[in-house]
């Protein structure tokens, strides 16, 4: 539920899989990992069909190009040709091409947070369909019989048109996460130099399969906690969280945040988005890396909180001692001052010149830090009279934080990786309890649910009634008892998540 400006340095290499050996010169998709791009290196993988050798700025999207029953080829650069079962050529070895490109200059992208390239009905596309394209929506009447891949091409083309016209070319494209991180680049010829175009290894097997799936999923899973190599830098000091706009988000009946597409406050979000994109450019290096600050906080406290909440400490005295250990640097045992101790703890690991910053990230992190410190100090003080009281406080703190650190797999073998639902596969059980796997054929397929353009456009326009505490959270006023109730979303979208970028 957030937008960031992302910067990619000149000279960064990207990969593109396709069925053609001809360099791309229009709008297309780029992968950070070659294993990701190789999935699409096969005949028929070509989203260039609509925009090949054409200027996106002057391109009009023709819906008929994407009809399932139309005569034109489906411009699908990210999907494998699906031949009819009776086609004998489906048994032959097929191959495509892996393109390597290098950025001519620094790229400025709009990062759309979350699994924003996953085609699902779980809200993954809300930021694009209901915010960015709020006044140029994908109408259900236009999308009848359009494939989900065709719909995504239309979505990307319209966003690139906005980048060129409304945003005056101030961004080069969009950064999203599907299975792995990807870039929708609006003009390959303008922004990229070709480095190498090579024929990929031929594929044996049924059309539609992911060849060498262990290598593919392991490569993209390795980047879930960060693209790495400082290939991407985010501006954390000026970003947009929808949770700070009253009425723009709501919690659906599955507990997931969604965009209220009828909210008049979406205009405020769009105005802020324009300001963020069109403002004077500042190097991302001038921004405090708040994600790195969060990572240090999580590293410091996660094991301790998990241990306290586990109930494995046998006595109240030992429990209090365990809670006090991370707090000792903030205590002057010759002159106890509770307020000063809380302040020192709260500001620990926060850059000294940003401790009074009014940015969303700074305020959210200080608020969460304060909750951690106050809870741990309360356990150590006299008001915690029984082990049950202390355990209840620790468990409430763990629930409030909901850090993904506590869902990580532990002890995967060298041929395994930690699997979480990765579009388009995974199950509800995988979401609740990620596990080490080496063969994705053994994972479930029910997490992402069905996806239908028609169903998405037929969503009711009335926002469901939600409990008082959730309404207060979304309106930006944290209830007094938020310490044990609401999570970080009380001020901003969750900062520690499986899909965040670390430079």
MOGI-V341766 format. One record per residue. RES is the residue in one small letter. SS is DSSP state (H for helix, E for strand, L for the rest). PSI is psi in radians with two decimals (999 if undefined). OMEGA is omega in degrees with one decimal (NA if undefined). Layout:
[[RES;SS;PSI;OMEGA] [RES;SS;PSI;OMEGA]]
This chain:
[[x;L;0.70;-176.9] [x;E;2.71;174.5] [x;E;2.43;176.6] [x;E;2.70;165.9] [x;E;2.21;179.7] [x;E;2.45;179.7] [x;E;2.34;177.2] [x;E;2.28;-173.1] [x;L;2.71;172.2] [x;L;2.52;178.6] [x;L;0.09;178.5] [x;L;2.34;-178.5] [x;E;2.47;178.4] [x;E;2.97;-175.1] [x;E;2.57;-179.1] [x;E;2.19;178.3] [x;E;2.40;-176.5] [x;E;3.03;176.0] [x;L;0.03;-175.2] [x;L;2.51;176.7] [x;L;0.03;-179.8] [x;L;2.34;-179.2] [x;L;2.62;-179.1] [x;L;2.47;-178.5] [x;L;0.18;178.7] [x;L;-2.48;176.8] [x;L;2.32;178.3] [x;E;-3.13;-177.0] [x;E;2.52;176.4] [x;E;2.53;175.4] [x;E;2.59;175.8] [x;L;-0.48;-177.1] [x;L;2.34;180.0] [x;H;-0.57;178.5] [x;H;-0.60;177.5] [x;H;-0.81;-178.5] [x;H;-0.60;-177.2] [x;H;-0.42;177.1] [x;L;-0.51;-174.7] [x;L;0.15;-179.8] [x;L;1.39;-178.9] [x;L;2.80;-178.8] [x;L;2.47;177.9] [x;L;-0.25;177.8] [x;E;1.62;-174.9] [x;L;1.72;173.4] [x;L;-0.01;-177.1] [x;H;-0.14;-173.8] [x;H;-0.71;-177.2] [x;H;-0.64;-170.0] [x;H;0.14;-176.9] [x;L;2.20;177.9] [x;L;0.50;179.0] [x;L;2.63;-179.2] [x;L;2.09;-178.7] [x;H;-0.59;-177.5] [x;H;-0.62;-176.0] [x;H;0.19;-176.7] [x;L;2.33;172.9] [x;L;2.36;-177.9] [x;L;2.11;179.5] [x;L;1.92;-176.8] [x;H;-0.62;-175.8] [x;H;-0.36;178.9] [x;H;-0.27;-171.5] [x;H;0.19;179.9] [x;E;2.41;177.6] [x;L;-0.63;-174.6] [x;L;0.15;-178.4] [x;L;3.00;-178.4] [x;L;-0.30;-177.9] [x;L;2.67;179.8] [x;L;2.48;175.8] [x;L;2.06;-177.8] [x;L;1.36;-171.1] [x;E;1.71;179.7] [x;L;-0.15;-174.3] [x;L;0.36;-179.6] [x;L;2.58;-174.2] [x;L;2.56;177.7] [x;L;2.33;179.1] [x;L;1.68;-179.4] [x;L;2.72;175.8] [x;L;2.58;-174.6] [x;L;-0.44;-178.9] [x;L;-0.07;-178.5] [x;L;1.95;-176.2] [x;H;-0.42;-178.9] [x;H;-0.27;179.6] [x;H;-0.29;-179.6] [x;H;-0.21;-176.4] [x;L;2.85;178.0] [x;L;2.31;-179.1] [x;E;2.68;179.9] [x;L;2.80;174.3] [x;L;-2.62;-173.8] [x;E;2.49;174.0] [x;E;2.07;177.4] [x;E;2.38;171.9] [x;E;2.25;179.8] [x;E;2.74;177.8] [x;E;2.38;-178.0] [x;E;2.32;179.6] [x;L;-0.54;-176.1] [x;L;3.05;178.6] [x;L;2.43;177.2] [x;E;2.44;175.9] [x;E;2.06;-173.5] [x;E;2.75;169.7] [x;E;1.99;177.6] [x;E;2.13;178.5] [x;E;1.93;-168.8] [x;L;2.76;177.5] [x;L;-3.00;177.5] [x;L;1.09;-166.5] [x;L;-0.09;175.1] [x;L;0.01;178.8] [x;L;2.16;179.3] [x;L;1.61;-176.1] [x;L;2.99;178.1] [x;L;0.38;-176.1] [x;L;0.22;178.6] [x;L;0.06;-176.7] [x;L;-0.44;-177.8] [x;L;0.05;-174.1] [x;H;-0.72;-177.4] [x;H;-0.57;179.7] [x;H;-0.88;-172.8] [x;H;-0.60;-173.4] [x;H;-0.18;178.2] [x;H;-1.22;-177.4] [x;H;-0.81;-177.8] [x;L;0.52;-176.5] [x;L;-0.67;-178.9] [x;L;0.19;174.5] [x;L;1.01;-168.8] [x;L;2.81;174.3] [x;L;1.68;-175.3] [x;L;2.45;-178.0] [x;L;-0.54;-179.7] [x;L;-0.50;179.5] [x;L;-0.38;-171.7] [x;L;0.14;178.9] [x;L;2.22;-179.8] [x;L;0.25;176.1] [x;E;2.37;178.2] [x;L;2.79;178.4] [x;H;-0.55;176.8] [x;H;-0.74;176.0] [x;H;-0.70;177.7] [x;H;-0.70;-178.4] [x;H;-0.56;176.3] [x;H;-0.74;177.8] [x;H;-0.75;179.0] [x;H;-0.84;-178.2] [x;H;-0.73;-179.4] [x;H;-0.69;179.7] [x;H;-0.65;178.1] [x;H;-0.67;177.5] [x;H;-0.59;175.7] [x;H;-0.69;175.6] [x;H;-0.73;-179.8] [x;H;-0.68;-177.9] [x;H;-0.73;-172.0] [x;L;-1.13;-176.5] [x;L;-0.70;-175.8] [x;L;0.21;167.7] [x;L;0.57;178.3] [x;L;0.32;-178.1] [x;L;-0.22;170.0] [x;L;2.58;-177.4] [x;L;-0.23;-177.6] [x;E;-2.73;-171.0] [x;E;2.43;177.7] [x;E;2.18;-177.9] [x;E;2.98;171.9] [x;E;2.21;173.3] [x;L;-1.90;167.6] [x;L;-0.88;171.0] [x;L;3.12;177.5] [x;E;2.52;-178.9] [x;E;2.80;175.8] [x;E;2.26;165.7] [x;E;1.89;-179.8] [x;E;2.23;-171.2] [x;L;-0.39;-178.1] [x;L;1.65;-179.1] [x;H;-0.79;-174.2] [x;H;-0.65;-178.5] [x;H;-0.64;-167.4] [x;H;-0.21;-172.4] [x;E;2.56;167.4] [x;E;2.36;175.5] [x;E;2.40;178.5] [x;E;-0.77;-174.4] [x;E;2.42;172.2] [x;E;2.02;-174.7] [x;E;2.59;176.5] [x;E;2.27;179.5] [x;L;2.82;177.9] [x;L;2.40;178.1] [x;L;2.65;-175.2] [x;E;2.21;171.3] [x;L;2.50;177.0] [x;L;3.06;-175.9] [x;L;2.48;175.9] [x;L;2.48;178.7] [x;L;-0.19;-178.3] [x;L;2.72;172.1] [x;L;1.93;-179.3] [x;L;2.48;177.7] [x;L;0.89;-176.0] [x;H;-0.57;176.8] [x;H;-0.77;179.5] [x;H;-0.69;-179.0] [x;H;-0.95;-175.6] [x;H;-0.59;178.1] [x;H;-0.66;-179.7] [x;H;-0.76;-177.8] [x;H;-0.57;178.3] [x;H;-0.54;-179.9] [x;L;-0.31;-177.6] [x;L;0.08;-179.0] [x;L;-0.45;178.9] [x;L;0.17;177.2] [x;L;2.37;179.7] [x;L;-0.57;173.2] [x;L;2.84;175.7] [x;L;0.27;-177.4] [x;L;0.56;178.8] [x;L;-0.43;179.2] [x;L;2.35;173.7] [x;E;2.30;178.9] [x;E;2.57;171.6] [x;L;1.84;-176.4] [x;L;-0.32;-175.5] [x;L;-0.30;-179.9] [x;L;1.49;176.9] [x;L;2.98;-172.9] [x;E;2.11;173.0] [x;E;2.18;-179.9] [x;H;-0.33;-179.5] [x;H;-0.24;179.9] [x;H;0.06;179.5] [x;L;1.96;-176.8] [x;L;2.29;173.6] [x;L;-0.08;-177.0] [x;L;-0.50;179.7] [x;E;2.75;172.7] [x;E;2.90;179.0] [x;E;2.15;-178.3] [x;L;-3.10;-173.3] [x;L;-0.08;174.5] [x;L;0.00;-179.5] [x;L;0.14;-178.5] [x;L;2.50;176.1] [x;E;2.41;177.9] [x;E;2.83;176.6] [x;E;2.27;174.0] [x;L;1.71;-171.2] [x;L;-0.16;179.1] [x;L;-0.03;-177.2] [x;L;2.32;176.2] [x;L;-0.31;-179.7] [x;L;-0.15;174.9] [x;H;-0.54;175.9] [x;H;-0.65;178.0] [x;H;-0.67;178.0] [x;H;-0.78;-179.4] [x;H;-0.66;177.2] [x;H;-0.74;177.8] [x;H;-0.64;178.8] [x;H;-0.77;176.4] [x;H;-0.81;-178.5] [x;H;-0.74;-177.8] [x;H;-0.71;-176.9] [x;H;-0.67;-173.4] [x;H;-0.14;-178.1] [x;L;2.87;177.7] [x;L;2.41;-175.7] [x;L;2.30;172.1] [x;L;2.47;179.1] [x;L;2.44;179.2] [x;H;-0.40;-178.2] [x;H;-0.29;178.4] [x;H;-0.20;-179.7] [x;L;2.48;172.3] [x;L;2.31;178.2] [x;L;1.48;-176.4] [x;H;-0.45;176.4] [x;H;-0.69;177.7] [x;H;-0.65;176.8] [x;H;-0.81;178.3] [x;H;-0.74;-179.3] [x;H;-0.67;177.9] [x;H;-0.70;179.2] [x;H;-0.78;179.4] [x;H;-0.77;179.0] [x;H;-0.71;-177.5] [x;H;-0.72;-168.9] [x;H;-0.34;-168.5] [x;H;-0.84;-179.2] [x;H;-0.70;-178.2] [x;H;-0.83;-178.9] [x;H;-0.72;178.9] [x;H;-0.73;179.5] [x;H;-0.77;179.8] [x;H;-0.70;-176.6] [x;H;-0.20;-176.3] [x;L;-0.35;-178.8] [x;L;0.26;-176.4] [x;L;-0.10;178.6] [x;L;2.15;-168.2] [x;L;-0.50;-174.9] [x;L;2.76;178.6] [x;H;-0.69;-179.0] [x;H;-0.81;179.0] [x;H;-0.63;179.8] [x;H;-0.80;179.4] [x;H;-0.65;178.4] [x;H;-0.73;179.5] [x;H;-0.71;179.4] [x;H;-0.52;-176.1] [x;H;-0.44;-172.5] [x;H;-0.86;-179.6] [x;L;-0.17;-176.5] [x;L;-0.22;-173.7] [x;H;-0.61;179.2] [x;H;-0.29;-175.5] [x;H;0.07;-173.8] [x;L;2.27;168.2] [x;L;1.79;-172.2] [x;L;-0.18;176.3] [x;L;-0.20;-176.8] [x;L;1.37;-175.7] [x;L;2.29;177.1] [x;L;1.82;-171.2] [x;H;-0.74;-179.6] [x;H;-0.76;-179.8] [x;H;-0.69;179.2] [x;H;-0.77;178.5] [x;H;-0.71;-179.3] [x;H;-0.77;178.3] [x;H;-0.72;179.3] [x;H;-0.79;-178.0] [x;H;-0.68;-175.6] [x;H;-0.06;179.2] [x;L;2.34;179.3] [x;L;-0.09;176.0] [x;L;2.23;178.0] [x;L;2.33;-170.5] [x;H;-0.60;-178.0] [x;H;0.10;178.5] [x;H;0.12;-176.0] [x;L;-0.30;176.8] [x;L;0.37;179.0] [x;L;2.55;179.8] [x;L;0.22;178.9] [x;L;2.73;-178.5] [x;H;-0.79;-178.0] [x;H;-0.79;-178.4] [x;H;-0.79;-178.7] [x;H;-0.72;-179.2] [x;H;-0.78;-177.8] [x;H;-0.73;177.2] [x;H;-0.67;178.7] [x;H;-0.81;-179.3] [x;H;-0.73;176.9] [x;H;-0.71;179.7] [x;H;-0.72;178.6] [x;H;-0.78;179.5] [x;H;-0.86;-176.1] [x;H;-0.82;-178.8] [x;H;-0.67;-179.3] [x;H;-0.82;-179.2] [x;H;-0.72;177.5] [x;H;-0.68;179.9] [x;H;-0.58;177.9] [x;H;-0.66;-176.6] [x;H;-0.34;-176.4] [x;L;3.06;-171.7] [x;L;-0.39;-176.5] [x;L;-0.34;173.6] [x;L;1.75;-170.1] [x;L;-0.38;-178.3] [x;L;2.78;177.2] [x;H;-0.62;179.4] [x;H;-0.67;177.5] [x;H;-0.78;-179.9] [x;H;-0.76;179.7] [x;H;-0.72;178.8] [x;H;-0.72;179.6] [x;H;-0.75;-179.7] [x;H;-0.73;179.9] [x;H;-0.64;176.7] [x;H;-0.66;177.8] [x;H;-0.77;179.4] [x;H;-0.70;178.9] [x;H;-0.70;179.8] [x;H;-0.77;-177.5] [x;H;-0.71;178.8] [x;L;0.73;-178.8] [x;L;2.39;179.0] [x;H;-0.25;175.4] [x;H;-0.59;-176.6] [x;H;-0.08;176.2] [x;H;-0.12;-176.4] [x;L;2.52;171.7] [x;L;2.65;177.0] [x;L;2.27;174.3] [x;L;0.58;176.9] [x;L;2.51;175.8] [x;L;2.91;-175.5] [x;L;-0.42;179.2] [x;L;0.17;-177.8] [x;L;2.93;172.2] [x;E;2.80;-178.6] [x;E;2.03;-174.5] [x;E;2.19;168.1] [x;L;2.80;178.4] [x;L;2.12;-175.9] [x;E;1.99;-172.9] [x;L;2.25;11.4] [x;L;0.37;-176.1] [x;E;2.98;-179.4] [x;L;2.82;-178.1] [x;L;2.95;176.3] [x;H;-0.62;178.6] [x;H;-0.67;177.5] [x;H;-0.56;178.4] [x;H;-0.77;-179.4] [x;H;-0.63;-175.4] [x;L;1.40;175.9] [x;L;2.60;-175.8] [x;E;2.82;178.1] [x;E;2.25;178.7] [x;E;2.72;173.1] [x;L;-0.26;-177.0] [x;L;1.89;-176.5] [x;H;-0.16;175.8] [x;H;-0.27;-178.3] [x;H;0.00;-179.9] [x;L;2.86;-177.7] [x;L;3.10;-177.6] [x;L;0.26;-170.7] [x;L;0.02;-173.7] [x;L;-0.83;-171.3] [x;L;-0.31;177.7] [x;L;-3.12;177.0] [x;L;2.66;177.9] [x;L;2.24;-179.7] [x;L;2.18;177.5] [x;H;-0.71;-177.8] [x;H;-0.75;179.5] [x;H;-0.71;-180.0] [x;H;-0.70;-177.7] [x;H;-0.30;-179.3] [x;L;0.14;176.6] [x;L;2.43;178.7] [x;L;2.50;-179.4] [x;L;-0.21;-178.5] [x;L;2.21;178.8] [x;L;2.26;-179.7] [x;L;2.64;174.3] [x;L;2.46;-178.4] [x;L;2.77;-178.0] [x;L;2.76;-178.9] [x;H;-0.81;-174.5] [x;H;-0.63;178.2] [x;H;-0.71;177.0] [x;H;-0.72;179.1] [x;H;-0.68;178.8] [x;H;-0.82;-177.1] [x;H;-0.41;177.4] [x;L;-0.01;173.8] [x;L;0.08;178.0] [x;L;1.91;-176.4] [x;L;2.25;176.2] [x;L;2.74;-177.3] [x;L;-0.54;-177.9] [x;L;0.44;-177.0] [x;H;-0.32;-178.5] [x;H;-0.71;-175.2] [x;H;0.18;-176.4] [x;L;-1.13;-173.4] [x;L;2.76;179.8] [x;L;-2.88;-176.2] [x;H;-0.40;-179.7] [x;H;-0.16;176.7] [x;H;-0.57;177.0] [x;L;-0.53;-172.3] [x;L;2.84;178.7] [x;L;2.69;-175.8] [x;L;2.30;-174.1] [x;L;-0.58;179.5] [x;L;1.94;-175.8] [x;L;2.86;-178.9] [x;L;-0.35;-176.5] [x;L;1.11;174.8] [x;L;2.72;-175.3] [x;L;2.31;171.6] [x;L;2.18;-179.4] [x;L;999;NA]]
